[in-house]
Amino acid sequence: MALSLSNFLCVGVLLLPFGLLSQAATVTFDWNITWVTANPDAAFDRPTIGINGQWPLPLLNITKGDRVIVNVDNQLGNESTSIHFHGLFQNGTTEMDGPVGVSQCAIPPGASFTYNFTIDQPGSYWYHSHLRGQYPDGLRGPLIVHDPENPYQGQFVDEFVVTISDWYHDQMPDLISSFLSVTNPTGAEPIPDAALFNDTQNLTVAVQPGQTYLFHFINVGAFAGQYLWFEEHTMQVVEVDGVYTEPAAAQMVYLGAAQRMSILVTMKNDTSSNFAFVSSMDQSLFDVVPPTLNPNVTGWLMYNEQAEKPTPALLDDLNPFDDFSLVPQDGEPFAFLNDITYVAPKVPTLYSALSTSTFAANSTVYGTNTNSFVLNHLEVVEIVLNNDDPGKHPFHLHGHNFQAVWRSDEDAGFYDATAANVTFPAKPMRRDTLVVNPNGNTVIRFRADNPGVWLYHCHIEWHVDSGLMATMVEAPLVLQDTLQIPEDHYQVCKDQNALTKGNAAGNTVDFLDLSGQNLPVAPLPNGFTPRGIVALVFSVISAFLGMAAVAWYGAAPLGSSQEKALKNRIAKAEVNE
């Protein structure tokens, strides 16, 4: 298949007078979510989730300050659903965040649900289902928030949105069943069948010589990180995950699942040739690479419609720009896992926070398998993520962007705050999704200034489905004084006899009694490899020693020397506060 990029132009920012852009509007979308048939790689027709009978899904062009209303009517017939607006803080509207079991009940077939919120943050985002592996079946699309005060305004003549994704021919319920099965003892994730640009292949972008264009790239895939490059053109990175950066030149970039990046590309002063741009799936994530797999998807900068579309050159080495070195324009200086796999509670965590009185400040009420941590309002939170796995993992935090203060190289082992090579940048980059390297570690920081219930999770969908998630319950007592849930949100719970009050078990009498709470699967049989166990068990260790949360992916405990170093570092931070 082939598609022109004209369908993904950000025309709103280009065609409206500046004065109109600065006036906040209410933008309403009426979405009928149904099944359609799609074949984006021209290889296999399959049922796909569409909106209003169409797929690919619509690009949402919003202006900073706009109020957005999305009226969802679930007409799938055989599946419930939800919508998460990825990267948006939902400041003051945590009930609109979308994860089922966290901030809402699922929207059952035949039911309606309204999302209503204001967007006060510019940049590149996307929307997707947040219910058990559903979005790779098609329920995901791009969302761009335009900024009348964009610091790069005037440096480009046009802007384009390009989604990057992996694609599966089989539907997700069958793939999840085989992945989370005793017949998959190695925990091998399903391998995608194709890579896509804008849910198609052979994308073309009409360009003019000598002009500069702004491209918004969004990885909406389920699994694969993507290497991206333009042949014979240099990229200037100017925004990641909704945060403006100082311009940084790059020949190749890497986007993990859920990450976004905006880049400026200046065209050549010659129309004799067209040039390829390529995204290549990160095959190091795959247990086995099928011999028939084409990991690449190619698009073309079209200077001349009569000229050929050249075949991209084969690369011997994929060496992307280190996005950890990016500097934000407005920068500020500055899992123990106890064999716990995330299991959704009987009562959505937000509803427990609102209905358990002062007990809402006790993490016990949220259940033993939601990996919940209660954050005090406005405290500084530090998360140390130790990756005890030989794969990359893009970890995403809802409700915030964070300072990325440290990322180790591959095979560095667990984080050691006393190591000589651990230095923090003077102006750490802010973003909401950060890739941790294989057998490496990361350190992030954020301020708990957005009361709500927010997930922290790996955005590889197979790992979400296997429970690689934690829950940040932020300022629950503040929420009780400030938040009111819309009646239609409660109604979808009532429609399926779901509980909306009490602790994780639905107990409204004794909030610390979790009898009857949802529990994970039975212990695994003998013969599972460590990676296979990790695929089914998310273990987290946490220590709120005044300011910190500690988590990692893997099965090994925190060593005594590392724990001592962490306590010392936190104590110093508390003194400096």
Secondary structure, DSSP 8 states (H G I E B T S, - for coil): --EEGGGGB-HHHHHS-HHHHTS--EEEEEEEEEEEEE-TTSS--EEEEEETTBSS---EEEETT-EEEEEEEE--SS--B--EEET---TT-GGGS--BTTTB--B-TT-EEEEEEE----EEEEEE--STT-GGGT-EEEEEEE-TT-TTTTS-SEEEEEEEEEE-SS-HHHHHHHHTSTT-TT------SEEEETTBSSEEEE--TT-EEEEEEEE--SS--EEEEETT--EEEEEETTEEEEEEEESEEEE-TT-EEEEEEE--S--S--EEEEEEE-GGG-SS--TT---EEEEEEES-TTS--------S------GGG--BTT------B-S------SS-HHHHHHHSGGGGGSGGGG-TTS-EEEE-TT-EEEEEEEE-SSS-EEEEETT--EEEEEE--TT--S--TT-TT----SS-EEESEEEE-TT-EEEEEEE--S-EEEEEEE-SHHHHHTT-EEEEEE-HHHHHHH----HHHHHHHHHTT---SSSTT--SS-TT--TT---------TT--HHHHHHH---B----SSSEEEEEESS----HHHHHHHHHHHHHHHHH-
